[in-house]
Amino acid sequence: MSKTNFIPYVTGIMILTLGCSLTILSDLGTSPFDALLVGLSMQVGLTVGSWEFIIAAIMIIFNASLNKQRPEVWGLLTAFITGLGIDLWLFLLQTVIQPEHMFPKLICVSMGLTVLGLGTAIYLHANFAPIPVDRLMLIIQDLTGMNILFSKTLIYLFFLGMAFMFNGPIGIGTLLTVCLGGPILNYFSPLIGKRLSAITSSVNNDEGNNHSY
């Protein structure tokens, strides 16, 4: 993986895991997928990040069968880094961010959704081993012709049902994520794509000029 891919890959994951952590700490409910992870952590044990990795392994097998390709084992690396990022941000922020009233909770969850969408758009455009749940979003998009908005919303609804089963933190924040998560990502995706393309072209031009001497 080139430097132009590696930097947005890592940067995007760290940004999106910050967004995940903010929604969890908002105490208003988080995304259906993260609500499932938190529910499993509370009901079964292990950290939220550990369940990120476990669920990712299961989804890699499912995605491979759905896409009729070999399992994308590199997705485990992304899931591992994502799990570590979530656990790290929760560890660093849980004593700092403890909103008690509705307004700061809404600010926290709104910031989390925005940061999450931005980070997801950045790391997806790095085009290297998406998180399995995001790979599923892309597979559904390819198979059905849906845009990111509809494919992500469909996946949200599935994990919402799973989160209910494990008593995950579902609330206003979850509803906001289901309604706004797709549009936020849909908004950032083309903007980030253009920006990264411009950076890549600039880097390639600089390398070409250096080679010409």
HELIX and SHEET records of a PDB file:
HELIX    1   1 LYS A    3  LEU A   25  1                                  23    
HELIX    2   2 PRO A   32  GLN A   43  1                                  12    
HELIX    3   3 VAL A   48  ASN A   67  1                                  20    
HELIX    4   4 TRP A   74  LEU A   93  1                                  20    
HELIX    5   5 MET A  102  HIS A  125  1                                  24    
HELIX    6   6 PRO A  132  THR A  144  1                                  13    
HELIX    7   7 ILE A  148  MET A  165  1                                  18    
HELIX    8   8 ILE A  172  HIS A  211  1                                  40    
END                                                                             
